[in-house]
């Protein structure tokens, strides 16, 4: 009897150890946007920090916009994502995706880029001959478009009639090809546009004080079953942000290289003079990271609430809700 009891105890211990090992071996799928908003993740990947922390990364996929990434979250393809705050709100409220924001990555990071020969001030956007582009309704850039309409007293109904909807990379391509005269883009594209001779007429800072740019979100299931993994992801994200702020030169080089590789798969343009002019250069990334955004892991709950309320006001989500529903900040130091 005693012998059987000992064997039972041994099996329980071994079984427990096996379960723990299996839990630790959980592989995760990470998604990022094809912009330098996800710089901390690109740096972590290049430096091998995920692996060094004992994380098994099954996938590290790029998406051309935050809205495309939000759609992927809705399909259930992703465990963790570096995503703009507004698409994250949409995925949670409209897609009913069980996610939580566990930390921030940056504030701001968007702008209105224009051909300075055609558009010299905001009111010029209303001219019939001026062609304007923006990403789809409900995106961060579209919300900024609405902020601009309100802040400058523009006729929103008339302006929106002529808005051409396209993702940020295509906005810059269309500007370069002379097909549009102005367009809202997320960084790094406004900074790249400035190098090409275009002008950033308005930045996110001009339109929305303390705007939360991007965040790290994870599935609720990951928090519940693997809080250790989530903790490591937050720590790695913070490490990446600290690296950006401390070593902007090297960080910019790493991110430019990562985006160039990703762009070969995402951009709908092959070898051409236009594509060459859209080359992502380290100088572009450095200016973008140090001048156009504030890289921080901190989250402003009141700021998130403002974004939720504004999306409800515009009708992009059915109703507002408490920001705390979407936040899980216990992993922040």
C-alpha positions as CSV (number, residue, x, y, z in Angstrom):
1,X,0.0,0.0,0.0
2,X,2.8,2.4,1.0
3,X,4.6,1.5,-2.2
4,X,1.5,2.4,-4.3
5,X,1.1,5.7,-2.4
6,X,4.7,6.6,-3.2
7,X,4.2,5.8,-6.8
8,X,1.1,7.9,-7.0
9,X,2.8,10.9,-5.4
10,X,5.7,10.5,-7.9
11,X,3.3,10.4,-10.8
12,X,1.6,13.6,-9.5
13,X,4.9,15.4,-9.2
14,X,6.1,14.3,-12.6
15,X,2.8,15.2,-14.1
16,X,2.9,18.7,-12.5
17,X,6.4,19.3,-13.8
18,X,5.4,18.2,-17.3
19,X,2.4,20.6,-17.3
20,X,4.6,23.4,-16.1
21,X,7.2,22.7,-18.8
22,X,4.4,22.5,-21.4
23,X,3.0,25.8,-20.2
24,X,6.4,27.5,-20.5
25,X,6.8,26.2,-24.1
26,X,3.7,28.0,-25.3
27,X,4.5,29.6,-28.6
28,X,3.1,33.0,-29.5
29,X,2.2,34.9,-32.7
30,X,3.1,38.6,-32.7
31,X,1.8,41.1,-35.2
32,X,3.2,44.6,-35.9
33,X,2.2,47.5,-38.2
34,X,4.4,48.4,-41.2
35,X,5.5,51.6,-39.6
36,X,8.1,52.7,-37.0
37,X,5.3,52.8,-34.4
38,X,6.5,49.3,-33.7
39,X,10.1,50.2,-33.4
40,X,10.6,48.6,-29.9
41,X,9.4,45.3,-31.3
42,X,11.6,45.5,-34.4
43,X,14.6,46.2,-32.2
44,X,13.8,43.4,-29.8
45,X,13.5,41.0,-32.7
46,X,16.8,42.1,-34.2
47,X,18.6,41.8,-30.8
48,X,17.1,38.4,-30.1
49,X,15.5,39.6,-26.8
50,X,12.4,37.5,-27.2
51,X,14.5,34.3,-27.4
52,X,16.8,35.4,-24.6
53,X,13.8,35.8,-22.4
54,X,12.7,32.3,-23.2
55,X,9.8,33.2,-25.5
56,X,9.0,31.0,-28.4
57,X,7.9,33.2,-31.3
58,X,5.9,31.2,-33.8
59,X,5.2,34.2,-36.1
60,X,6.2,37.9,-36.4
61,X,3.9,39.3,-39.1
62,X,3.6,42.8,-40.6
63,X,0.3,44.4,-41.6
64,X,0.0,47.4,-43.9
65,X,-2.3,49.3,-41.5
66,X,-3.6,49.1,-38.0
67,X,-7.1,48.4,-39.4
68,X,-5.7,45.3,-41.2
69,X,-4.1,44.2,-38.0
70,X,-7.3,44.7,-36.1
71,X,-9.1,42.5,-38.6
72,X,-6.5,39.8,-38.0
73,X,-7.1,40.1,-34.3
74,X,-10.8,39.5,-34.9
75,X,-10.0,36.3,-36.9
76,X,-8.0,35.0,-33.9
77,X,-4.7,34.7,-35.7
78,X,-2.7,36.7,-33.1
79,X,-1.7,36.4,-29.5
80,X,0.0,39.8,-29.1
81,X,0.1,42.9,-31.3
82,X,1.9,46.3,-31.5
83,X,-1.1,48.3,-32.8
84,X,-2.4,51.8,-32.9
85,X,-4.8,52.6,-30.0
86,X,-7.8,53.4,-32.2
87,X,-7.8,50.1,-34.1
88,X,-7.4,48.3,-30.8
89,X,-10.5,50.1,-29.5
90,X,-12.3,49.1,-32.7
91,X,-11.2,45.4,-32.4
92,X,-12.5,45.3,-28.8
93,X,-15.8,47.2,-29.3
94,X,-16.8,46.1,-32.8
95,X,-14.9,42.8,-33.3
96,X,-15.6,41.7,-29.7
97,X,-12.0,40.5,-29.5
98,X,-11.0,39.7,-25.9
99,X,-7.9,41.7,-25.6
100,X,-6.2,44.0,-23.1
101,X,-3.8,46.9,-23.5
102,X,-0.9,46.1,-21.3
103,X,1.4,49.0,-22.0
104,X,2.0,51.9,-24.4
105,X,4.7,52.3,-27.0
106,X,4.4,56.0,-28.1
107,X,2.3,59.1,-28.3
108,X,1.4,60.9,-31.5
109,X,3.0,59.7,-34.8
110,X,0.7,61.0,-37.5
111,X,0.6,63.9,-39.8
112,X,-0.9,65.7,-42.9
113,X,1.6,65.8,-45.7
114,X,1.0,68.2,-48.6
115,X,2.4,69.4,-51.9
116,X,3.5,72.9,-50.8
117,X,2.9,74.3,-54.3
118,X,-0.8,73.3,-54.2
119,X,-1.6,73.5,-50.5
120,X,-0.3,76.4,-48.4
121,X,-2.8,76.3,-45.6
122,X,-5.7,74.1,-44.3
123,X,-8.4,76.1,-46.1
124,X,-6.8,75.1,-49.4
125,X,-8.0,71.6,-48.8
126,X,-11.5,72.7,-49.6
127,X,-10.6,73.8,-53.2
128,X,-12.2,71.6,-55.8
129,X,-9.0,71.0,-57.6
130,X,-7.1,69.9,-54.5
131,X,-7.1,66.1,-54.1
132,X,-6.9,64.7,-50.6
133,X,-6.3,61.2,-49.3
134,X,-6.8,59.4,-46.0
135,X,-7.0,55.9,-44.7
136,X,-10.5,54.3,-44.2
137,X,-13.2,55.5,-41.8
138,X,-12.5,54.6,-38.2
139,X,-8.7,54.7,-38.5
140,X,-6.5,57.0,-36.4
141,X,-5.8,59.1,-39.5
142,X,-9.5,59.4,-40.2
143,X,-10.2,60.5,-36.6
144,X,-7.5,63.2,-37.1
145,X,-9.2,64.2,-40.3
146,X,-12.3,64.8,-38.2
147,X,-10.4,66.6,-35.6
148,X,-9.0,68.9,-38.3
149,X,-12.5,69.6,-39.7
150,X,-13.8,70.5,-36.3
151,X,-10.7,72.5,-35.2
152,X,-10.5,74.6,-38.4
153,X,-14.3,75.0,-39.0
154,X,-14.2,73.2,-42.4
155,X,-17.3,71.9,-44.2
156,X,-16.8,68.2,-43.3
157,X,-19.6,67.0,-45.6
158,X,-18.0,68.6,-48.7
159,X,-14.5,67.7,-47.8
160,X,-15.3,64.0,-47.2
161,X,-17.0,63.8,-50.6
162,X,-13.7,64.0,-52.3
163,X,-11.5,62.1,-49.9
164,X,-9.7,59.2,-51.6
165,X,-9.3,56.3,-49.2
166,X,-6.0,54.5,-49.2
167,X,-3.3,53.1,-46.8
168,X,-0.4,55.4,-45.8
169,X,2.2,53.9,-48.1
170,X,-0.1,54.5,-51.1
171,X,-0.7,58.1,-49.9
172,X,3.0,58.8,-50.2
173,X,3.3,57.0,-53.5
174,X,0.3,59.0,-54.8
175,X,1.8,62.3,-53.7
176,X,5.1,61.4,-55.5
177,X,3.2,60.5,-58.7
178,X,1.2,63.7,-58.6
179,X,-2.1,61.9,-58.2
180,X,-3.0,63.7,-55.0
181,X,-2.1,66.9,-53.4
182,X,-2.4,66.2,-49.7
183,X,-2.8,63.1,-47.5
184,X,-2.9,61.9,-43.9
185,X,-0.1,59.4,-43.1
186,X,1.3,57.7,-40.0
187,X,5.0,57.9,-39.3
188,X,7.5,57.2,-40.9
189,X,5.8,58.4,-44.1
190,X,5.3,62.1,-43.3
191,X,9.0,62.3,-42.5
192,X,10.0,60.5,-45.7
193,X,7.7,62.9,-47.5
194,X,9.6,65.9,-46.1
195,X,12.8,64.5,-47.5
196,X,11.1,64.3,-50.9
197,X,10.2,68.0,-50.8
198,X,6.7,67.7,-49.4
199,X,5.6,69.6,-46.3
200,X,3.9,68.3,-43.1
201,X,1.1,70.9,-42.7
202,X,-0.3,69.4,-39.5
203,X,1.0,66.9,-37.0
204,X,-1.0,64.8,-34.4
205,X,0.4,67.2,-31.8
206,X,-1.4,70.1,-33.6
207,X,-4.7,68.3,-33.6
208,X,-5.0,66.1,-30.5
209,X,-3.2,66.9,-27.2
210,X,-1.6,63.8,-25.5
211,X,-2.9,61.5,-28.3
212,X,-2.0,57.9,-27.5
213,X,-0.4,56.5,-30.6
214,X,0.3,52.8,-30.3
215,X,0.1,50.2,-27.6
216,X,0.9,46.5,-26.9
217,X,-2.3,44.4,-26.7
218,X,-2.5,40.7,-25.8
219,X,-5.4,38.3,-25.8
220,X,-7.2,37.8,-22.4
221,X,-6.4,34.1,-22.7
222,X,-2.6,34.8,-22.7
223,X,-3.0,36.9,-19.5
224,X,-5.1,34.2,-17.8
225,X,-3.0,31.2,-18.8
226,X,0.5,32.6,-19.3
227,X,0.9,35.8,-17.3
228,X,4.7,35.2,-17.2
229,X,4.8,35.5,-21.0
230,X,2.9,38.8,-20.9
231,X,5.2,40.1,-18.2
232,X,8.2,39.3,-20.4
233,X,6.6,41.0,-23.4
234,X,6.0,44.2,-21.4
235,X,9.6,44.1,-20.1
236,X,11.0,43.6,-23.6
237,X,8.9,46.4,-24.9
238,X,10.1,48.8,-22.2
239,X,13.7,47.7,-22.9
240,X,13.2,48.5,-26.6
241,X,11.8,51.9,-25.8
242,X,14.7,52.7,-23.5
243,X,17.1,51.6,-26.2
244,X,15.4,54.0,-28.7
245,X,15.7,56.9,-26.4
246,X,19.3,56.1,-25.4
247,X,20.7,54.9,-28.8
248,X,18.6,56.7,-31.5
249,X,21.3,56.2,-34.2
250,X,21.6,52.4,-33.9
251,X,17.9,52.1,-33.3
252,X,17.1,54.0,-36.4
253,X,19.4,51.8,-38.5
254,X,17.8,48.6,-37.1
255,X,14.3,49.8,-37.7
256,X,15.0,51.1,-41.2
257,X,16.5,47.8,-42.2
258,X,13.6,45.8,-40.7
259,X,11.0,48.0,-42.5
260,X,12.9,47.8,-45.8
261,X,12.7,44.0,-45.6
262,X,9.0,44.0,-44.6
263,X,8.2,46.5,-47.4
264,X,9.4,44.2,-50.1
265,X,6.6,41.9,-49.1
266,X,3.9,44.5,-48.3
267,X,4.3,47.4,-50.8
268,X,2.5,46.9,-54.1
269,X,5.4,48.4,-56.0
270,X,8.4,46.6,-57.4
271,X,11.5,48.0,-59.0
272,X,10.9,51.6,-60.3
273,X,12.2,55.1,-59.8
274,X,9.2,55.9,-57.5
275,X,9.9,52.9,-55.3
276,X,13.5,53.9,-55.0
277,X,12.5,57.3,-53.8
278,X,10.3,55.6,-51.2
279,X,13.4,54.1,-49.7
280,X,13.2,54.0,-45.9
281,X,16.4,55.7,-44.7
282,X,17.8,55.6,-41.1
283,X,17.8,59.4,-41.1
284,X,14.0,59.4,-41.7
285,X,13.5,56.9,-38.9
286,X,15.6,58.9,-36.5
287,X,13.8,62.1,-37.2
288,X,10.5,60.3,-36.9
289,X,11.3,58.7,-33.6
290,X,13.0,61.7,-31.9
291,X,11.0,64.6,-33.3
292,X,7.5,63.3,-34.3
293,X,6.8,60.9,-31.5
294,X,7.2,60.5,-27.7
295,X,8.4,56.9,-27.1
296,X,7.1,55.8,-23.7
297,X,5.6,52.7,-22.1
298,X,3.3,54.8,-20.0
299,X,-0.5,54.9,-20.5
300,X,-2.7,57.8,-19.8
301,X,-6.1,56.4,-18.8
302,X,-7.9,59.7,-19.3
303,X,-6.3,60.0,-22.8
304,X,-7.6,56.5,-23.7
305,X,-11.0,57.5,-22.5
306,X,-11.0,60.5,-24.8
307,X,-10.2,58.3,-27.8
308,X,-13.0,55.9,-26.9
309,X,-15.5,58.7,-26.4
310,X,-14.5,60.4,-29.7
311,X,-14.9,57.1,-31.6
312,X,-18.4,56.7,-30.2
313,X,-19.2,60.4,-31.0
314,X,-18.2,59.8,-34.6
315,X,-20.2,56.5,-34.8
316,X,-17.2,54.3,-35.3
317,X,-18.2,52.2,-32.2
318,X,-21.8,51.7,-31.1
319,X,-21.4,53.2,-27.7
320,X,-18.7,54.4,-25.3
321,X,-17.3,52.3,-22.5
322,X,-15.0,52.7,-19.5
323,X,-11.3,52.7,-20.6
324,X,-10.5,50.4,-17.7
325,X,-12.4,47.6,-19.4
326,X,-9.7,47.5,-22.1
327,X,-6.7,48.0,-19.8
328,X,-4.6,45.6,-17.8
329,X,-1.7,47.6,-16.4
330,X,-0.5,45.3,-13.6
331,X,2.5,44.3,-15.7
332,X,3.9,47.8,-15.7
333,X,6.5,48.5,-13.0
